[in-house]
């Protein structure tokens, strides 16, 4: 693993230096001298979350999947169009192939495995850590298991079969591990989430923001089981969320989910999110600047924006006009001079650009916004339950109830009953597209259901006139540098 192997060499170098010089390099923190106090445990947990912040700040967690799918496309600049055009290859870790490695599958690979490594050290050392608050110690265990499961799942949905890591790398030999089968990967994810659910507290408005609760762990469990095709597990875990008595649930107004001034109230639906901050030394994301209109400084979007990402006109047109979720897109905006800029002039690259407003923050600090980026939402869980129920029992009354709860909140009529199993599942996938667009979800729905080749080609415009995904595009290639460094790690077969 790229970030583990060099670390092993560095560690051995320090050890050798100590034996020769008989000095302790006090600038280095040894694991034997760390993890002693409650402060150490909290610092170690923060290092696990740091990798999540890097994923969403880049923001490769959104750009990589969304630019690949049929909702969002980038202004064709500095390599972001490699996903839209499916032109990346196993060598994309080289600057010549992809100039923005902080917005790429390389970033996903590196950040996730670094997060897993940090979680593994914490899980190994925490039992011996001296903490007087046993309740908090138990919660730290739960958070570490949750994050390790999340990182493994994030890797699996991007790369397919991956390396499972449940122990920290203490020697160079530990870095050489082969990939595991899909069933084993999801078995490990489920086990970690069982541990997380047992240790985490139930949702409460007093929980520290950004920290997962028991319902968030169940939501991740349900969604991961959907990817693992374990329909009964997905439905069971979704019910844990939807029947919770701790106060989680849908907001009355879907627009409030993305209102930066209402984020505290929105946490009852946003079970877990990347909590962006626009304060000095806070962690934010580029995503507002990418979605906002170019050079606008428009109050509706934020202080600084570039017009680098838009919704396809065909996607905008797919909405029922009365669908409230369509209000989170714009075909015009008012610039800082108070002039209304209509769609044809929004961007010089196309007259078909539709603006996305989910991450707008009129009080942003330059390009740093405070709008939270949802990762697990209750609306998502309803749709997971609808799909899992249908996979098990077809379009049952219960399945319709799940999907229609989401549709009703959007201001839509109930889905007409009588659909066959396959048609109902297709309707759920379409509802997911309307509900979760620009949240880094759509591509994975297309890839996990092997429908990406049928649904993506219509998503074209006068910038991207032809899009030709191939069977191998279901998963991204493993960064070739990683394959070269680990003799037991094989490249995904379709990318050899």
N, C-alpha and C positions, 0 to 999 in steps of 0.2 A: 504494500500500500504506500502510496507516494509520501504521505506525511508521517508514516510510521517508520519506514525503513531508514530514512535519513536520521530520524530521532534516535533510533537504535545505535547507529554509528556514532552519533554525537555523544550519547551516553557512555558508550564504551571508551571513547576518546578521553572523556573526563575521568573515567575510572583508571585508565592507564596513566594519565597525567598525575593522578593522586598517588599511585603506587611509586612513581619515580620521584616526585617532588615532595611527597609526604605532606602535602598541603590540602586543605579543603577549599575548593573554589566557591567562596561564599556568595558569588553572584548567581550560583545555580541552586535551584530548589530540588532537593532529593525527595523522592516519595517516602523514604524511611523517616524523614524529618518533618513531613507534612501530614495532613489529615489527623492532627492531634487534638484540635479544639473545634468548638462549634463554628468559630470564624473561618477556620480552614475548610470545614465542610461546606459552608455557604459559598466560599470563594471557588471551591471545586465545582459546585453546582452551577455557579455563574459561568464557568468556562464551558459547561455543556450547552447552556443557552446561547452563548456567544456565537456558536456556529449557526444556530437558527437565525440570529440577527444578520449574519453575513449572507445567508441564503436569500433573505427577503430585502436586504438593503441594496444588493447588487442590481436588479433583483432577479437572479437566475431562477428562483422558485416560481416566478410568474412568467418571465419572458420566454424561457425555453418551451414550456407547454403551450402557452397562449399563442405565440407566433407560429406554432406548428399546426394549430387547429383551424376551425372555420368561423371564428367569431372576430378575431383581432389580427391586424397585420401591422408591420412596422414601416416607417419611412425607410426606404432602401439605403442604408448608410452603415458604414463600419461593421459589416459582418452580421448584423442582426437578421438580415434576410436569409441567412443560411438555413434557418428553420422553416421559413415559409417556402423556400425553394427546395428544401430537402437536399441541400448541396454539401452538408458536412460529411466528414469521413473519419476513420479511426485516428488520423493524424491531427485532429483539430486542436490538440493541445499546443501545437506549434503556432507561433504568432503569425506566420505567413498564411496559415489556414483559417485561423480565427483570432482576430485581434483583440477581442474582448473576453478573455478567459474568465473574468469575474461575472460574465453573463452567459454561461455555457454549461453543458453537461460536465465539463471538467470541474467547474465550481461545485456542482451538486455532489459529484463523487468525493472531492476533497473535504468539503465541509461536513458531509454526512459521516464519513469515516473518522474525521477528527472528533466530531461530536460523540460518536460511539466509543472511541478510545477514551475520551475524557469521562464518559459515563461508566465505562468498565473500571477505571481506576477508582472512581468514587464508590461504586458498588463493592469493590474488593476491600477498600480501606475503611469504609464508614463503620462497620461493626466494631472496630477497635477505637474509633474516635470518641473522645470524652465529651459527652453532651449531657447536661442536666435535664434538658427538655426532651424527654423521650417521644412526646407527640410530634415535635418538629423533626426529630431524627427519623421517625417513621414516614413523615411526609417527604423528606428528602429522598428516602428510598423510593417512594412512589413516583416522585418526579423523575428520578434517574431512570427507572424502568420505563416510564412513559416515553421519555425522550429517546431512549435506545430503541424502543419499538418504532417510534415515528421515523427515526433516521433509517432503520432497516427497510421500513415500508416505502419510504421516499426513494431509496435506492432501487428497490425491487420494481416499482412502477416505471422507473426510467430505464433500467438496464436489464430487467428480466431476472435471470439467475445471477445471484451475487454471492459474495463471501459473507458468511455469518461470523460475527466476532462477539464473543461473550466474555473474553478475558483480555486484560491489558497486555500490550506487547512489552515484555521484559527482556527479550533477547532478539537478535537479528532473525533467528530461526522462526520466531513467532510471526514474522511478517509474511512468511511463505505459506499461504493457505489457498486451497482451491475453492471453486464455487460450489454451492449447494443446490439441490433440487428445489423447485417451487414449493412443494409440500412441506419440506423441512424449514424453509424460510418462514412460511406463514405459521408453522407450529411454534417457532421461536417467538415470533411477533405476538401471537396469542398468549403465550406463557408470560411474556413480559407485561402484557396488558392485564392479565389476571392479577399479577402482583401489584400493578399500579392501582387497579380498582380497589384492591383490598387495603391499600395504604393511604390513598388520597381522601381528603375530606369531601363531603357533598358540597354542591354549589352553594355559595353564600355571597351576597353583595359585599361582604367584608373581606373576601379573599384578596390576596395580593394580585394585582392585575398582571396578566401574562403567565400566571401559574395555572397549570391544569387542575381541574377538580375531578371527582369520581365520574361525573356525567361526561366530561370531555374524554376520559379514558374509555368509557363505554362507547362513545361516538366513534372514536378512532378504531376501536375493536370492531364495531359494526361495519365501518367503511373498509377496513383492511380485509375483513371476511368476504366482502363483496368482490374484492380483487382476487382473493384466494378461492373464490367460487364455493365457499362454505355457506350456503344460503341460510340454513337453519341458525348458524351462529350469528350471521349478520342480523337476522330478524330478532333473535333473542336479545342481542346487545342493543339494538335500536330501541326495543321496548323498555330497556332499563332507563334510557334517556327520556322517552316519551311518556313514561308513567311515573317519572320522578316527582316526588312531593316537595322538592327543595326550592322550587320557584323558577326552574328553567322553562323556556317556551318561546313561541314566536312573538315578536313585537307586533302591535296592531298595524303599524304602518311600515311597509317594507323600506321606504325611503329613510326612515330613522336608523336603520341598520348602518348606514354609511354617513350619518350626520356626525361630524367630529364633536359637536357640542352635546351630543347625547350618548357618547360612547359608554359612560358608566351604566346607564339604563340598558344599553344594547347588549351588555355582557350576558344577560339572561338568554339571549339567542346566540351571540357570539361566544360559544362555549370556550373557545381558545383561538386567540388571534396573535399576530405579530403586532405588539403594542408600539406603534411608531411614536416618536417624540420629536418635536421641533425645537426643543430647548437646547441651549449650549451643552455640549458633551452628551446629548441624548443620541439615540439611534433612530434614524429615519430610513427612508427608502427613496429611490429615484422615481418610483412609479407615478407619482403625481405630476412631476415635471415631464415625463414621457407622454402622458395622456392629455395634459393641458394643451390648449391651442398655442401655436408658435408666437413667442414674444408678446404675449398678451398682457401679463400682469393683471388679468381680469379678475375681479372679486369672486366670480363664480368658480374659479379654479384654484388660483394661488398666486403668490408673488412672482414666481419664476417658472416658466414652462416652455417647452420646446416643440411641441407638435410632432412627436416621434412615433406615436402609436394611435391607431384609429380602429373603429369597428367597421366591418364590411357593410356596405349598403344592403346587400342581400340579407345579412343577419338582422339589421334594423327593420327591414321590410317584413321579416318573418313574424314579428310581434303583432298581436291583436292591438289596434290603436288604444283600446281601453285598458291594456295591461299597464299597471303602474310601474312596473320594472323598466319599461321603455323610457320613462322619464329620467332615468339615470344615464341617458344618452342625449346628445344634442346635435341638431343639424344647423345651428347657428350659435353665436355667442356675442356678448357685448364687450368690446375691448376697453382699455383703460381710458380712452377718450370719450367713451360713451356711445361709440358707433356700433351698430349691429352688423356683424360680419356674417354673411350668409354662407351656406355650405360650399358653393362653388369657389369661394375665396378663402376658405378655412386654411387650406394648404396649397402650395404651388405644385405639388406633385400629382394631385388628382382632384377632380370635382366630386368624387364619391366618398370623401372622408366623413365619417361620423364620429363625433367626440364622445368619450367615455367619462362620466362624472363620478364614478364610485369613490375615487380617492381625492376629490377636490378638498381644499382647505384654504379658505379665503384669508386666513390669518397665518399662513405658512411663513416660516423663516427662510426666505429665499426659496430654494428648491426642497427644503426639509419640511415635510408635512407631519401632522399629528393624527391623521386619519388611520384608524386601525385596519390592518389587512386580515380579513377573516381566513381562518384555516379550517375550523370545524364549527358549523352552524346547525342550529336545530332544524331549519328548513331542509338542509342537506340530509339530516337523519330521517325526516319524514319520507324523503324520496328514496333513501336507502331501504327503508322499511317497505315502501311500495314495490320496489324492484325485487327484493328478497321474497316477499309474500307471493308475488307473481311467478317468480322462478319455481317456487314450491307448489303453489296452488292455482296458478293462472290468475285471470282477472277477477278475483273474489271481491265481495263487498268490502272486506277489510282493506284490500289493496286500493280500491277506489277511494275509500275514506282517507287513506294516507295522502294520495296525490291531490285530492280535492281540497284538503286543508291548506296546502300550499297555493293552489290556484285561487281559492277564495280570498286569501290575504292579498293576492296580486290584483284582485278586482275582476277575475274571470269567472265564467260560468263553469259548473262542474263538468268534468270530462264525461262524455256520453258513454253509458254502459253498453255492454255487449261486445266489446273488443275481444278478439282471440288473444291467447297468451303472448304470441310474438308481437302483435300489434300493440298490446298494452305496454309491454316492455319498451317498445320503440317510443311510445308516448311518454313514458317516464324519462327516457334518455333525452327526449326533446324538452321536457319540462326542466330537467337539470340544466340544459343549455341556457334556457331563458332565465332561470333563477341564479345560476352561479357564474355567469359570464365574467370574464376578466379577473377571475379569482384562481387561475391556475388549475382548473379542474377539467375542462372540456376535452383536451387532448387525451387525457388518461381514460376518460370514458370511451373515447373512440378506439384507443389502442387495446384496452382490456377486453372490449367486445369484438375486436377485429373488424370494425366497420370504418376505419380511418380512410381506406382507399375508396369507399363508396361515397362518403359524406364530404370529404375535404375538397375534391376537384371543383365542385360548384362555387366554392369560396374564392372567386377571382374578381379582378377589376382591371382598370386600365393601367395599373402599375404592375400587378402580377397577373398576366393574361393566361398563363399556363402553370398549373401546379401538378406535379406527377409523383405522388408518394409511391414508393415501391414496398413490396412485402417486408423487406429488411428494416423499414422505418418504424415498425411496431415498437422497437426498442432502440435506444441510442447505442452506438458502439462504445465499448469500454475504452477510456483513454489509452492510446497505444503505449504511452510512457509507463502506465501501470502494468500492462501486459509484459513489457520488456523487463520491468524491474522484478516481477514475481513469476518465477518459472512454473508455478503451479496454477497460475491464473490464465485461463484461456479466453481469447476473444470470442464475443458472441458469434455463433456459427455463420449467420447471414452476413457478417461483416469481415469474414476472413478473406 
